[in-house]
Amino acid sequence: MRTRSAKGWLSLLALTLAFTASLAGCSGKGEEKKVASVTTENGYKEKYDPEVTLTTVWGVDPTLKFKNGETIENNVATKWAKEKFGINIESLWSVTDTNGALATKLRLAMSSGQEMPEILTLGTENQQLAQDLIDSGMYGEVGPLFDKYASETWKAAMNQDPNVWNQYSRDGKRMGIPILDFAYNHDYVLWIRQDWLDKLGLQAPKTLDELEKVMEAFKNQNPAGLSPDKVVPLSIGFKTSMNTWMGDPSWIFGAYGTLPQQWNIGKDGKLEYGSVNEGMKQGLQKLKEWMDKGYIPKEAALWDENKTSEPAVAGTAGIIPGPYWMSGWPLQDTAKNAPGAVWKPIPIPAGPDGTAMRHGTQFTNGVTLIKADTKHPEAFFTYQNYLFDHFAAAGSSGEFANGLFKGYDYDLDEKGNMVANDQISGGYVNTVRYLLVRDGARIPDAQMTALLKLAEGGKPETRLEKDVAVNYGKDTPQAAKVLLEQKDISKKDMFTGPTTNTMKSKWDYLTKIENQTFNEIIYGKKPVEAFDAFVKTWKGGGGEQITNEVNTWYESVK
């Protein structure tokens, strides 16, 4: 059910906004906050007349498509904002966001005194930049604005996990608005070639021991007739991280009681960095064994998430870890290369003592910052409230009952039924990336609610239900059900605070020695005992102090 917005027409008012005025990239800890006043003559309105302007910048995904001669600066979404709300979205500049181009350009603009955008949305890949911008004093406190202007729908969505504010807060002040994501969106299951299992007469593995037997059979008794050197029994990679969203190996360590590259609750109730837990040693030993036997790719250290999907799509991989929605993309393309291929989702296998763990998805995938001297901050809430009330909470009727913009991200046939994305005339366009906030607006539990309804045989009625039914793989609802059957093994990164002082100077070094040591053990260049030396170096090189700082923060928010 959609929740009505609590915002009506508000009377003319003045807004005073306090913000940190220092332009230096300091932490602000222990320093007196300077205060400046920003006054706006406009009150919150559903539509502004005269029109108002919000400035922004764009880091354009290189895969984002445009049609009808449009650009990121001038398109169906910017025109909609102008016509619907009287809001002009003015682009200061845009850049194709490859190799961190957006962050690089923003840092140059910040250091050279160029005009900075009033509304700035950054994804989690730019987490450190977001923290630096908050500490610079250029971007103001957003908490009072959110409390005053945000709709009840948006507030209720944010309250599904109030901890999302933590990493963007300073001394109790909320400095950035978290961008909400769907719950469990990047928690993963194992996707396995069910047709291979059937031909071999094998059951889906429930433990690591059973998994090894399946991988051995996939490689050396391949039912598709592939030679052993052509088979990737388990497609994983760790070029970017041991803890990621597809081709993720972190569940292997989870079988031994830890998750790498995130902060977990230890036996003493305090936070510990998972990569220095003793369970890592057993997991690294297991990965070395699998590397030696050819169960995982020889190039795993060079494979990122997208690369791990390639052998799965090619029909040469037997298992790949990934989200519940993978049966749509990329796995639906496997049948084009391997006719008869059938992927099925299965639970995460347990370790020797029955333990299973996987990383859990945070309810946020970025942040929106509002510049301290923004002339019309209330206009941003007019824009975003509408998206939460009518897009995120879209029911079976209304402006966004099928999607954002007809002929772009959705279309209908003669009977009024939604057609698949690949049947949209002129091509599908992911228009949510045209909006000021990435992904538009999301209510964390909405996607899973829709999936479970469909998994139980329900009729697709809402926008999300119709989108899943038409554009996601047919096994997506069932995969969501498999995922939730193990919901207790999902463990979120428990540190969601701002970068600590020691992290700023030591974290890059600690990450470097971590990656180097783990790769050397997995590839047999060092014995597994090298893990013990790494832990000692990590703690002495700043890790122990960082752990203390992380736990000081944790005690303050528990």
N, C-alpha and C positions, 0 to 999 in steps of 0.2 A: 504494500500500500504506500502511496506517495504521501509524504508529509507536507502540509502547506507551509509556505514561507511565512515567518512572523513579521516580515518587513512590509510595511505599507508605505504610503506617501509620508515622508517625514518633513517637518517644517524646517525652515532655514535655520542653520546653526553655525556656531564657530567651534573649531576643533584645535586644541592645543596638544602638540605631540612632543614628548621629551625624547631626546636621543643623545648618544655619545658623540661628541664633536671632534675627538682626536682623529687625525687621518693616518696616524702611524699604525702599523700592524701589530699592536700589542695585545695582550690577553685581557687587559683591563682589570685584572685581579688586584684587589687592594687599592685601586686608584679611585679618586673621587670623580663621579660622573659629572660631566658638564651638560648643561641643559640649554636648549634653544627652543624657541617657539615657532610653530608653523601654523598659520591661520588660513582656513579655507572659507570662502564666501558661500560656497554651495553646500547644501545639506544633501543627505542621501536621497536619491530619486530613482524611480523606475526608468525614467528617460530624462536626459538632460537637454534643456533648451534655454540658453544657447548650448551648443555642443561643447564637450570637454575633451581634453587630450591626455592620453597616457603614453609615455615613451617606453620603449623596450629595445632589446637586441635579440638576435636569433642565431643559435648554433644549429644549422640545418643538417639533419641526418642525410648522408649522401644517397640513401635509398628512397628518400621521400620524393614522391612524384607530384607533378603539377599538370593541370589541363586547362584548356580554354584560354591559353596565353597568360595564366596567372603566375604570381610569384609569392614568396613568403611575405613580402611587404604589402601586396595588393591581391586579395583573393576572396573567395566566397565567405570566409570567416571574418575577415576585417570589414567587409561590406555589411555583413550581418550585424556586427557590433555597432556600426555607425547608424544603420537603419533602425535597429531594435532599441538601442539604449542612448543614442546620441553621443557615443564614445568613439573618438578617433584614435586608433592605435598607430602611433607614429614610430617607425623603425629608425633608430639612430644608425644602425648598420647590421649586416648579416654576414655570416661566414659559413662555408661548408665545414661541418665539425668532424674533420679527420685529424688524427694524431693530436688531439687536445687543442685544436685551433681556437675554439671558443674561449677556453680558459686562458690561453696565451694572449689573445686579443684583449680580454677583459683586464688582465694584469697590466698590460701595457697602457691601457686607457687609465687605469687607476693610478699608476705611477707617474704618468705624464700629465695628469691634470685634465684629461679630456672629459667631456660630458658623460656622466654615467646614467644608465637607464633608471627610470622611476620604478618600473616593475621588472624584476629579474627572476627568472625561473632557472634553477640549476638542478640537475639530476645527481644521484648519489655518486656518480663517477667524478663529480666536481665538489666532493664533500669538503676538502681542505680549502678550496677557493671560497666556498660559502662561509666557512668559519673565519677566514681572513677578512672577508668583506664585512662580516658582522663586527669583528674587532676593529675595523678601520674607522668606525663611527659614521660612515657614509649612509648606512641603512639603519632606519629607526626602529623603535619598539613597536611591535605589531599587536601585542596582547590586548591593549585597550581598544584598538580598532576592531579586532576580531570579536571581542565581547559585545561591542556596541552594534556592529553592522552585520555580522554573519547571520545567515538564516538558521532557523531551528533544525532544518535538515542537515546542513553543514556541521553545526555544532554536535548534533547527535552522532554523525559519522565520526567526527574527531574524538568523541567520548568513548568510542569502542576500544580505544587504547590511548589514554591520556599521556602515556610515556612518550608518544611521538614528539612531544614538544621538547623533551629533555636536551637533545643535542643542539637545539637552536635557542637555548635559554642562557642568560647571563645574570647571575645574582638574583634569580627569581623572576627576571623580566624575559618575556617571550619576544625574541628578536627576528624570527622567521616563521612563516606559516608552512607547516609540513604538508607536502603533497601526498595525499592518501593513495594507497595501492590496495588491490584486492588481497584479502587474507589467503594465505597458502599459495599465492600465485607462483612462487618459485620453490616451494617445497617440492620434493621429487619422489617419484616411484622408480622402479626399474621397468623399462620397456624391453620385452623379450620376444624373439621370433617364435610365436606359438606353433607355426607350421613346422619349424625345425624340431621343436620338442615332440610334436605329434609323430613325425616320421621316425624319430629315434625311440619312441615309446617312453619318454621321460616326463616326469612331473616338474612343475615349477619349483625351483629351489627355495627352501625356507631358511637354510643356514649357509654359512660360508663354505662349509665342507661340501654340502650338496651343490653349491654354486660352482665349486672347482670341478666337480664331476661333469656338470653340464658344459662348462667351458672346454674341458678336455674333449668331450664328444663333439661339440660344435667345431673344434679345430681339426681333429684327427679322424673323425667319422662324419664329415660334413654331409648332411642329407641333400644338399643342393649340388654335390659333386665338386665343390671348390677344393683346390689343393690347400694344404695347411698354411702355406706362406701367403695365401690370398685372404685368409679369414682373420677377422678381428673379433675374437670372442666377446670382449668387453671394451667398448669404445669410450675411453676417458682421456682427459688431457688436463695438464696443470701449468700451461704457459702463463696464464694470468693469475691463477689462484688455485689453491687446494680446496676452496670453498666458494662454489659458484653456482650457476643455475642450470647448466646442461653439461653432460659429460663429467659430472662432479665426482671426485674420489673420496670426499670427506666421510661418507657413510661407512667406508672400509675402516677408518679410524674409529668411527662411532661404534663399531662392533667390539672395540676394545675400551670403550668408555670415555672417549674424548672427541671433540670436533676441532680441527685445526683452524687457525687464523680467525678466531673469534673468542670472546670472553664468556666463559661458562661458570656456573656456580660449582665451586669445589666442595669437597666433603666437609670442610669447616664452615661452609656457608658464605665464604668470601669468593670474590671473582678471581679466576685464574685464566691465564692465556692458554688456550687449548693446545697450542703447538709445543708447549714445554711439559705437558702432562705425560706421565710414564707410558700411557696407552699408545702414544705416538710411535714409540719404539717397536711395538708389536705390529702396528699397522704398516710401518715402513718395511719391516722384514717381510710381511705378507706381499706388499707391492713388489719388492725385489724378486720374490719367488715367482710371482705372476709375470714379471718382466722376463725372467729367465726362461719360463715355459712358453712364452709367446702369447699369453692370454690377453695382455694389454698392448697397445701400440708401442713399437720401438721409439717412435717420435713423440710420445706423450708429453714430454717436457716442452715441445715446440707447438703443441696443438692447443688452440683456444677453443671456446665453446662451439663456435660454428664449424670448426674443422672436425670436431668429434662427430658431428651429424653426417659428414660426407660418406663414410663407409656404411652408415645405417641406411641412408637414402640409396646408395649404390647397390645395396643388397648383400654386402659382404660382412656386415657386423651382426652379431647374435644378440647382444644386450647393450643398452645405453641408458644411463640414468638421466632423468629429466622430468619436467613438470607434467602435470596431468593433461595439459592441453596439447601435448606433442603429437597426438594422433592426427591432428589437423595439419600443423606445420611442425617439423618438416616430414614426418613419417608417412603421410599419405602419398608422397611421391615415390616411396620404395617400390610399390607395385609396378610402376612404369619401367623400372630396371630389373625387377625380379618378380615376374608374374606369379601370382599365388601367394606372395608374401603376406603374412598376417602378424601384426604386432599386438601384443596384449600387455596390460599393466599388471605388475605383481608387487607385493609388499617388499620392503627392504629386508634382506636376510639378516638373521641374528648371528652374533659371535659365539665363541666357545661356551660362555656362561649364560647365553640367552639374551645378551644386551644388543639393542639396536638403537641407533641414533642417526638423525639427519639434521642439517641446518634448517631453521625455521625462517619464514619470510617476515620481515618487519612490515608494519602497516603503512610504511612510507617509502617513497622512492625519489625523494628530492625535497626542495624547499623553494618557496617564493619569498623574495626580499622586497621590501618597499622602501624606497629612498626617503631619507629623513625630511627632505624639503619638497616632497611630492605635493603638487598643488591640489589634486583631487583624489586622495587615497580612497575616499568613499565610493568612487566610481568603479574601482576594482571589485568591490564587494557587490555592487549592483550586477556586474558581469558574472562573477563567480557564483553568487547566490542563485542566479537563474539557472546556471548549469547544474548545480546540485539539486535544485528543486524540480527541474524539468528533464534533465538528461540523465544524471546519476540515478534518480528515482523514477525514471520513465516507466509508465505502466503500459496498458494495452492501447491507449489512445493519447492524443496530444501531439505537440509539435515534434517531439523526438521519439515517437513510439516505435520507429524503425531504425533511426540513426540520426546523424547530424544534418547532412545535406544530400538531398535526393540527387542521384546522378553522379555522386562523388563516392561516399562511403557506403551507400546502399541504393537499391532501386527496387521497383515493384513490377510484377508482370500484369497482364491485362485483368487478372482477377484480384489484384491488390495484394498478392502474396510476395514476400521478400524473395529476391533471386540471389544466387550465390555471387560472391564478390567477383569471380572471374567472368561473370556474365553481364557486368555493368558496362553499358555502352561507353566506349572511350577509355575504359580501364578504371580500376578501383583506385581511390586516393584516400590515404589515411589522414583525414582532415582533422582529427583530434590534435595532430601535431601542428596545425595552423593556429591553435588556440594559445592564449597567454600562459596557461598552465598545461604542462604535458599531460596527455591522456584525458584532458578535459576536467572531469570530476568523477571520482570513484568512491563508493561506499564499501568499506572493507568486506562485509559479509554478503554483499549482494550477489556476486558472481557464484559463490559456492551455494547459496540458497537456490539460485536458478538451476544449477547443475544437479543438485540433489532432487529437485522436483522432476527434472527430465529423467534422471536415473530410475525414479519410481514409476515412470510411465506417464507423467503429467504432460498436458498439452502446452506447447510453447505459446505464451500470450504476451509477455512483456518484451521490451526491446532486447534485454540481455538474453532471455530465453530463446527468442527468435534468432538472434545472432548465433548463439551456440548451436542451435538445431540445424541452421543452414550452412554455417561457415566453418564450424569446428569439426574435427573428425568424429565419426559415429561412436567411437569408444571413449570420448572425452567425459561424458557423465559417469560412466562406469569407473574410469580412472580416478575421478574425484572421490567416488565412494571408496575405492581401495585406499586412497590417500588418507581419508578421514578415519578409516578403520585403524590406522596407526597414528592418529593425531598426537598421541602422548609422546611419541619419539621425536617430534619436531622440537628443536631447541634453538631459540633465537639468540643472537648475539646480545648479551646482557649489558654491554657497555654502549650506551647511546648518548653519552655526554659529549661535550666539545673536546677537541684535541687537548691533551694535557701539555704542560710546559715541557716536560722531558720528551714527550712524543715528538714535539716540533723539531728537536735537535737530534734525536736518536733513532726515531722509528725507521727511517729509510735504511740506515745501517743494519738494524736488527732484522728487518725484512730481507735484506740482501743475504746475510749469513744464514738465515733460515732456509731460503729457497736453494741456496748453493749446497748446504749440507744435505737437505732432503733429496735433491737430485743425485748427489754423489752416492748416497746410500742406495737409492732405488736402482741406479745404473751400475752398482757394484764397484765404484771407484774408491769407496771407503766402507769399512765394516759397519754394522749396525751400531756398534759401540761408540761410533762418532757422534751419535745422538747425545750421549752423556756429556761429552766435551762441549757440544753446541749449547746445551742447557746452561752449563756453567758460564760460558762466554756471554750468553744472552742475558743472564741475570746480572753479571758484573758489568756489562756494557750499557746499562741503563734500564734493562728489563725489570729488575727488582724495584727500582724507583718508580717506574711507570705503573707497576702493579700496585704499589702503595697509593699513587695518585688516583688510579682507577677506583680503588676501594674507598678512598676518601669521598669521591663523587658518589659511589654506590650507597654509602651510608647516608648521604644527604638526601637521597631520593627514594629509598626503600619504603 
